[in-house]
Amino acid sequence: MRHIVPVISGKGGVGKSTVAVNLALSLAKTGAKVALIDADFYGPSIPTLLGPGAVQPDHEGRLIPPERHGLKFISLGFFLSNPDDAVIWRGPMFNKALTQLFQDVSWGEVDYCIIDMPPGTGDAQISLCQMVQLAGAVVVTTPQEVALADVRKAVSMLQKMNVDVLGFVENMSGFQGPDGVLHEIFGSGGGDALSQKYGKPLLAQIPLDPAIRLGGDSATPISLDSRSLGAKIFQDLALSLIEILDSKQASQSAPSIVN
């Protein structure tokens, strides 16, 4: 896997999974080989957002991930006999399951691996940072202070684990009514404030759009509708991420000049 990028949030309910799925699909639309791992074991959303997937073993016993719209993906939700059952695991169980999603799945060649992480700053995040080499993280927030406060904690955790913040995504950034007026229901300026505080780009501002919700509920994410504003926003997000990762890789591989 060339680039492993977790999508994280400081708190739940900010649309992290929606961002992860649409970002992964938009990356796949560029022709890249993309994998999506649903590591939000306590609240797996990928089966809802992309539809159910049948997972079969290959001749070596490794799992063949479902593939849809050019995207390979896996979720613990595919293995639950009852999707309404709670997953009650301590840290070691989570670590083992996360390891298996990397090692026991036949991913093949992957350019970008997007990981939908559980919210917060607990065992899951620490385990992932220690388990694989991350290219950096995309951090999702909403504009209001209650979300921003938790994002600052998440960024602090990433800094302590030496994981680069690639940029921020502000979700639910406003709703444009029939009158054309933008209603900032959850406030404004939160994503910009984070960008300025940490010196990292605000990669996207995603409006409150009923089409995004409808697409997620029907397993047809908005990024599949190329005519929609949502698809354009996520495509721009994907292209920005590619540019950042390519630039970062180029700077790391450039020879140093010794005077």
Stockholm file with secondary structure:
# STOCKHOLM 1.0

chainA/1-259         MRHIVPVISGKGGVGKSTVAVNLALSLAKTGAKVALIDADFYGPSIPTLLGPGAVQPDHEGRLIPPERHGLKFISLGFFLSNPDDAVIWRGPMFNKALTQLFQDVSWGEVDYCIIDMPPGTGDAQISLCQMVQLAGAVVVTTPQEVALADVRKAVSMLQKMNVDVLGFVENMSGFQGPDGVLHEIFGSGGGDALSQKYGKPLLAQIPLDPAIRLGGDSATPISLDSRSLGAKIFQDLALSLIEILDSKQASQSAPSIVN
#=GR chainA/1-259 SS CCEEEEEEESSSSSSHHHHHHHHHHHHHHTTCCEEEEECCTTSCCHHHHHCCCCCEECTTSCEECCEETTEEEEEGGGGCSSTTSCCCCCHHHHHHHHHHHHHSBCCCSCSEEEEECCSSSSHHHHHHHHHSCCCCEEEEECSSHHHHHHHHHHHHHHHHTTCCEEEEEEESCCEECTTSCEECTTCSCHHHHHHHHHTCCEEEEECCCHHHHHHHHTTCCGGGCTTSHHHHHHHHHHHHHHHHHHHHHHHHHSCCCCC
#=GC SS_cons         CCEEEEEEESSSSSSHHHHHHHHHHHHHHTTCCEEEEECCTTSCCHHHHHCCCCCEECTTSCEECCEETTEEEEEGGGGCSSTTSCCCCCHHHHHHHHHHHHHSBCCCSCSEEEEECCSSSSHHHHHHHHHSCCCCEEEEECSSHHHHHHHHHHHHHHHHTTCCEEEEEEESCCEECTTSCEECTTCSCHHHHHHHHHTCCEEEEECCCHHHHHHHHTTCCGGGCTTSHHHHHHHHHHHHHHHHHHHHHHHHHSCCCCC
//
